Structures are given as C-alpha cells and as structure tokens.
Amino acid sequence: MPPPAQKPSPRSPEPSSRRPARIHWFARLEHRFHAWRERRARKRGRSATVVPFPGYGGPGWIRVVGRVLILPKSGRKGRDASVRGWRSFVGIPVSFSTVTITVGDRTHEVTADRGGVIDCRIEAELPPGWQQVTMSAEDQEPVTARIFVVAEDVRFGVVSDVDDTVMVTALPRPLIAAWNSFVVDEHARTPVPGMAVLLERLMRDNPGSPMIYLSTGAWNIAPTLNRFLSRNLFPAGSMLLTDWGPTHERWFRSGREHKQTNLSRLAAEFPNVRWLLIGDDGQHDEAIYGQFLAEHPESVAAVAIRRLLPAEAVLAGRRAGSRGDGDAEIDAVVTVPWVSAEDGAGILDTLITAGVVQ
C-alpha cells in the first residue's frame, strides 16, 4: 500500500518567482513623504491636476505623457516675472491617480505611476502632424496635450539631448547642477549658440519629421524647458525626460539607462526612420549613441556631438580636450557620419560636408 500523500505545509515559502520585488527603503520613504504632503494639501481644499507634456505617435497609436500634481498657487503677477528653478519642484506628485484621456470621441482611462507620471501608448487614428488630446483627473477641467503624429512615409527624425547641447548647464557637476536647476532664474538660462538655427534648418528641410528632446532632466522642469525652447526659437518637439526619484532597486534612476531605453523604443516604434542623434561630450552621449549605433545601425542617419568649450569641460568634470568614455568602442562601430563642433553653426557645416544636410 503506497504511503499517504504528504500535505504541503501552510508555512512553505512562496516560490521566488512569485515574490514581489522588495522596494528600496528610500523609495518607500519618498512615497510616505509625498503622501504626507498630499494629505496636508487636500485638507486645505486643494485638488490635483494633470500637467501635459508633448508626446508623439504613429499610424494607429500615440504615446501620451504627463504628470498628476497638486500645484502651488502661483504668486506671479506677470508673464515676465522672475521664476526660480526651485519652483518647478514644489508640486506634489499624486501616486496611482486615474487619468481620463480623450482622443476624438473615444476615452481611455490610465493610471499614473508612483511618481504621478503618465506614460502610456493608446490606440488612436490621428492625421500626421501636431494634434491635440485632452487629459483630466479628479473631475477637474480637462487640459490639452499636444501629440506629434509621424506619417508612415517619414524616413528621417532628430533626437537631441538638452543639457549642454541646446542649453548651457554644465550639468555633471552636482553642485553646479543643483545651482542651475534650483536657483538660477529660468530667463537667465543660455542657449548653445547656433543650435536653434541648426534644429530649425533640419526641421525645415525635412517636413513632417519628428523632433525628440531626450534628456536626463526631471519631468519637473518640462514646463520650464518648453518655455525656454519657445523663447529661444527652437523647433517644437516631443519631450522624453525622467523622474529623479529613487527606484525599486537604487537610490536614483539611471540617466544613461533612461536614454538607452527610449532610443531602443524609438527604433522599435519607427523601424523605417533613421535618426540624427545630437548630444555633447560632457556626459555619456558619445558612448550611448555608439552603443545604439552598434545595436541598431539601420536606425541611425548620423551622430553629431557638440564639443564643450574648455571652461565648460572643466565645470563638467572633464579635462579640456580629453576624450569621452567609450571612445574605443565608438571608433570600432562608426558606420555613419560622426561629426563634432563647438556650436550649432560648426555642426551644421560638418553635416553639410558629410552630405547629411543638403
């Protein structure tokens, strides 16, 4: 007679594949802090709203981005009033809020993440070019979000970094980054000479092409960045920023991983588009673009690197004239025009010489 089957112990450990991921303690602390701020704000009768960011899309789909925040009351008395950088960071993110997105006569409900960020792909049939959708949360008035829809026959696009590529920031040094992000008046931010003209020329010569601003900057500065680009005559474009907060595994998000992930996503979403990748040699753009070129050579039209001036290179934590990280790998994978110059005019000249710009 076979022995009776043994009953599983009720205290048997759960298989490791089913165990929920342990959240970093700093992420839990941040969430509790924001929840405390949210409770205080709601006791004072304040409600959340959606702050939309420019998104993009293709035939049959769109990528909608925004953030659910409880915003402070504005004390500005005019459009030209001084706006310090720290004001961009005082909004209270609302975790896991339900957001209604209306596209034409269809509505979609999505959920914001722990940091209040909305980043979703939804089905939608919209004509090419800049289009509008509406977003709302907590029965507040809907806000309008702009989406650039790329036509099926488009074959060229531009991805540009922001810090030290279109805007002088000397970002890599932590104290300088903090000063530029939190203290400097937004009207005091300086554009990189010639970059607005370069990007506008590229968009004019390639009508219907997507313009993507891909940055490691925080979503908090998106409205400020949008005003900066408009004020300095940069072409309108979609924005892909990140959340500076902690993740489940680490203290802070990886800016490099953010760029690599979004570049790979663009390659998958637009397999027929070849991208001109524009960055600078103050961070990791050369290595990131080199890796992307090695993995997706069919998706790269050219790479343009803005060389920091000697003073900027020192502030960015590099010796003037030193080579960037990953240069050996870059030299091994370059199969498209790879140009560099100190400003937009120089980059435009090198792109013309390389045949990328007519």
C-alpha positions in Angstrom: 0.0 0.0 0.0 1.5 3.3 -1.0 2.2 5.9 1.7 -0.4 8.7 2.0 0.3 11.8 0.1 2.1 14.4 2.2 0.1 17.7 2.6 2.1 20.8 1.8 3.0 22.8 4.9 1.0 26.0 5.2 4.2 27.8 6.0 6.0 26.7 2.9 7.9 29.6 1.4 6.4 31.2 -1.7 8.4 30.4 -4.9 10.9 33.1 -5.5 9.4 33.8 -9.0 6.2 34.9 -7.3 7.7 37.0 -4.5 7.0 40.7 -5.0 10.1 42.8 -5.6 11.4 44.5 -2.5 11.1 48.3 -2.8 14.2 50.3 -1.8 13.8 51.8 1.6 14.5 55.3 0.2 11.7 54.9 -2.4 9.3 53.9 0.5 10.4 57.0 2.5 9.9 59.3 -0.5 6.4 57.8 -1.1 5.5 58.4 2.6 6.8 62.0 2.4 4.7 62.8 -0.7 1.7 61.1 0.8 2.1 63.3 3.9 2.3 66.4 1.7 -0.7 65.3 -0.3 -2.8 64.9 2.8 -1.9 68.3 4.1 -2.7 69.9 0.7 -6.1 68.1 0.5 -7.0 69.3 4.0 -6.6 72.8 2.7 -9.0 72.1 -0.2 -6.5 71.7 -3.0 -7.0 69.2 -5.8 -4.8 67.5 -8.3 -4.5 68.4 -12.0 -2.7 67.0 -15.0 0.4 68.7 -16.4 0.7 67.5 -20.0 3.9 67.1 -21.9 4.4 67.0 -25.7 4.1 63.4 -26.9 4.3 61.6 -30.2 2.7 58.9 -32.2 2.4 57.0 -35.5 -0.3 55.4 -37.6 -2.9 53.9 -35.3 -1.3 54.8 -32.0 0.0 57.7 -29.8 2.3 57.9 -26.8 0.8 60.3 -24.2 2.9 61.7 -21.4 2.1 63.9 -18.5 2.1 64.1 -14.7 -0.6 64.3 -12.0 0.4 67.0 -9.5 -1.1 69.2 -6.8 0.4 72.6 -7.8 1.1 75.5 -5.5 -0.8 78.7 -6.0 1.0 81.0 -8.4 2.3 84.2 -7.0 3.5 85.6 -10.3 2.0 88.9 -11.3 3.1 88.9 -14.9 4.4 86.6 -17.6 7.8 88.1 -17.3 8.0 87.7 -13.5 11.1 86.0 -12.1 10.8 82.3 -11.9 13.5 80.5 -9.9 14.2 76.9 -10.7 13.2 75.5 -7.3 9.5 76.5 -8.1 9.5 73.6 -10.7 10.0 71.1 -7.9 7.4 72.2 -5.3 4.4 70.4 -6.9 3.1 67.4 -5.1 3.0 64.2 -7.2 -0.2 62.2 -6.8 0.5 58.4 -6.9 -1.6 56.0 -8.9 -4.2 58.5 -9.9 -6.8 57.6 -12.5 -6.5 59.8 -15.6 -9.0 60.1 -18.4 -7.6 60.7 -21.9 -10.0 61.8 -24.6 -9.0 61.3 -28.2 -11.7 62.4 -30.6 -14.9 60.7 -29.4 -13.1 57.9 -27.5 -12.0 58.0 -23.9 -9.3 55.9 -22.2 -8.6 55.5 -18.5 -5.0 55.1 -17.4 -3.2 55.0 -14.1 -0.3 57.2 -13.2 2.8 55.6 -11.6 4.1 56.0 -8.1 5.6 59.4 -9.1 2.4 60.6 -10.7 3.9 60.2 -14.2 1.6 59.2 -17.1 3.4 57.5 -19.9 1.1 55.3 -22.0 0.6 54.1 -25.5 -3.0 54.0 -26.7 -4.7 53.2 -29.9 -5.8 56.2 -31.9 -6.2 57.2 -35.5 -5.0 60.7 -36.0 -3.7 62.5 -39.1 0.0 63.4 -39.3 1.4 66.5 -37.7 0.6 68.2 -34.4 -2.7 67.0 -32.9 -4.4 67.6 -29.6 -5.9 65.3 -27.0 -7.4 66.1 -23.6 -6.4 64.8 -20.2 -8.2 65.1 -16.8 -8.0 63.8 -13.3 -10.3 64.0 -10.2 -13.1 65.6 -12.3 -11.1 68.7 -12.9 -11.2 70.7 -16.1 -9.6 68.8 -18.9 -6.2 70.1 -20.1 -4.9 69.9 -23.7 -1.9 67.8 -24.6 -0.1 68.1 -27.9 0.9 65.0 -29.8 3.1 64.9 -33.0 1.9 62.1 -35.2 4.6 60.8 -37.7 3.3 59.8 -41.1 4.1 56.3 -42.4 6.3 57.6 -45.2 8.6 59.6 -43.0 12.2 58.3 -43.1 14.2 60.9 -41.0 14.0 62.2 -37.5 16.1 64.1 -34.9 16.9 63.1 -31.3 18.6 65.8 -29.3 20.0 65.9 -25.8 19.2 69.1 -23.9 21.8 69.9 -21.2 24.9 71.4 -22.7 23.5 70.5 -26.2 20.8 73.1 -26.6 21.1 74.7 -23.1 24.3 75.6 -21.4 24.1 73.9 -17.9 27.4 72.2 -17.1 25.2 69.5 -15.6 27.5 66.7 -14.5 29.0 68.6 -11.5 26.4 68.0 -8.7 26.7 71.5 -7.1 26.6 73.3 -10.4 23.7 71.1 -11.5 21.8 72.0 -8.3 22.5 75.7 -8.7 21.3 75.7 -12.3 18.2 73.5 -11.5 17.0 75.2 -8.3 18.4 78.7 -8.1 19.0 80.2 -11.5 16.1 82.3 -12.9 14.7 80.5 -16.0 15.2 83.6 -18.1 18.9 83.5 -17.3 19.4 80.1 -19.0 21.6 80.4 -22.0 21.1 78.6 -25.3 24.1 77.0 -27.0 25.0 79.3 -29.9 23.6 78.2 -33.3 21.7 75.2 -32.1 18.3 76.7 -32.6 19.2 77.6 -36.2 20.6 74.1 -36.8 17.5 72.3 -35.5 15.1 74.7 -37.3 17.0 74.0 -40.5 16.8 70.3 -40.1 13.0 70.5 -39.5 12.5 72.9 -42.4 14.5 70.6 -44.8 12.6 67.5 -43.6 8.9 68.5 -43.2 6.9 66.0 -41.1 10.0 64.6 -39.3 9.8 64.0 -35.6 11.8 66.2 -33.2 12.5 64.5 -29.9 14.2 66.2 -27.0 15.6 63.3 -24.9 17.1 64.4 -21.6 18.1 63.1 -18.2 16.4 66.1 -16.7 13.5 65.7 -14.4 9.9 65.9 -15.5 9.5 68.8 -13.1 11.4 71.1 -15.5 9.3 70.2 -18.5 7.2 73.4 -18.4 10.3 75.5 -17.9 12.1 73.7 -20.7 9.1 74.2 -23.0 9.2 77.9 -22.4 13.0 78.1 -22.9 12.7 76.3 -26.3 9.9 78.6 -27.4 11.6 81.7 -26.2 14.8 80.9 -28.0 13.1 79.8 -31.2 13.9 76.1 -31.1 11.5 73.9 -33.1 8.6 72.4 -31.2 9.2 68.7 -30.3 8.2 65.9 -28.1 9.9 65.6 -24.7 11.2 62.4 -23.0 12.5 63.3 -19.6 12.7 61.2 -16.4 11.9 61.2 -12.7 14.8 62.0 -10.4 13.4 60.0 -7.5 14.6 56.5 -6.3 13.6 53.3 -8.0 12.7 49.9 -6.5 16.4 48.9 -6.6 18.6 52.0 -6.3 18.8 55.5 -4.8 18.4 57.3 -8.1 17.3 56.5 -11.6 20.0 55.9 -14.2 20.0 58.7 -16.7 22.1 56.5 -19.1 19.6 53.7 -18.9 16.7 56.2 -19.5 18.3 57.3 -22.8 19.2 53.8 -23.9 15.7 52.5 -23.2 14.0 55.3 -25.1 16.3 55.1 -28.1 15.6 51.4 -28.4 11.9 52.1 -28.1 12.1 54.7 -30.9 13.9 52.2 -33.1 11.1 49.6 -32.5 8.2 52.1 -32.9 9.6 53.7 -36.1 11.6 50.9 -37.9 11.8 52.9 -41.1 13.1 56.1 -39.6 16.8 56.9 -39.5 17.7 59.3 -36.6 20.2 62.1 -36.5 21.5 61.8 -32.9 22.7 65.1 -31.3 24.5 65.3 -28.0 27.6 66.6 -26.3 30.8 65.2 -24.9 30.2 66.3 -21.3 28.3 63.3 -20.2 27.8 59.9 -21.8 26.2 60.8 -25.0 29.0 59.5 -27.2 29.0 56.1 -25.5 25.2 55.9 -25.5 24.9 56.8 -29.2 27.8 54.5 -30.0 26.1 51.6 -28.3 22.8 52.4 -30.1 24.6 52.5 -33.4 26.2 49.1 -32.8 22.8 47.6 -31.9 20.6 49.4 -34.5 22.8 50.6 -37.4 19.8 50.7 -39.7 18.2 53.3 -37.4 21.0 55.9 -37.4 21.5 58.5 -40.1 24.4 60.3 -38.4 25.7 61.4 -35.0 26.6 65.0 -34.1 28.5 65.8 -30.9 28.8 69.3 -29.5 32.3 69.7 -28.0 32.2 71.6 -24.7 34.4 74.7 -24.6 37.5 74.4 -22.3 35.8 76.3 -19.4 32.6 74.2 -19.8 34.6 71.0 -19.9 36.3 71.8 -16.6 32.9 72.7 -15.0 31.5 69.4 -16.3 34.3 67.4 -14.6 36.4 66.7 -17.6 39.8 68.0 -18.7 39.6 70.3 -21.7 40.4 68.3 -24.8 40.0 64.8 -23.1 38.2 62.1 -24.9 34.9 60.8 -23.7 34.0 57.5 -22.2 33.6 54.6 -24.6 35.7 56.2 -27.3 37.4 52.9 -28.2 34.1 51.2 -28.7 32.8 54.2 -30.7 35.8 54.0 -33.1 35.1 50.4 -33.7 31.4 50.8 -34.6 31.1 54.0 -36.6 29.5 53.2 -39.9 27.7 56.5 -40.4 28.8 60.2 -40.4 30.1 61.1 -36.9 30.8 64.8 -36.7 31.6 67.3 -33.9 32.0 71.0 -33.4 31.7 73.6 -30.6 28.4 75.1 -31.6 25.4 74.7 -33.9 26.9 76.6 -36.8 30.0 74.3 -36.8 27.9 71.2 -36.5 25.7 72.4 -39.5 28.9 72.9 -41.6 30.2 69.4 -40.8 26.8 67.9 -41.5 26.7 69.6 -44.9 30.2 68.4 -45.7 29.2 64.9 -44.7 26.2 65.0 -47.0 23.6 64.7 -44.2 22.3 68.2 -44.8 21.9 69.5 -48.4 
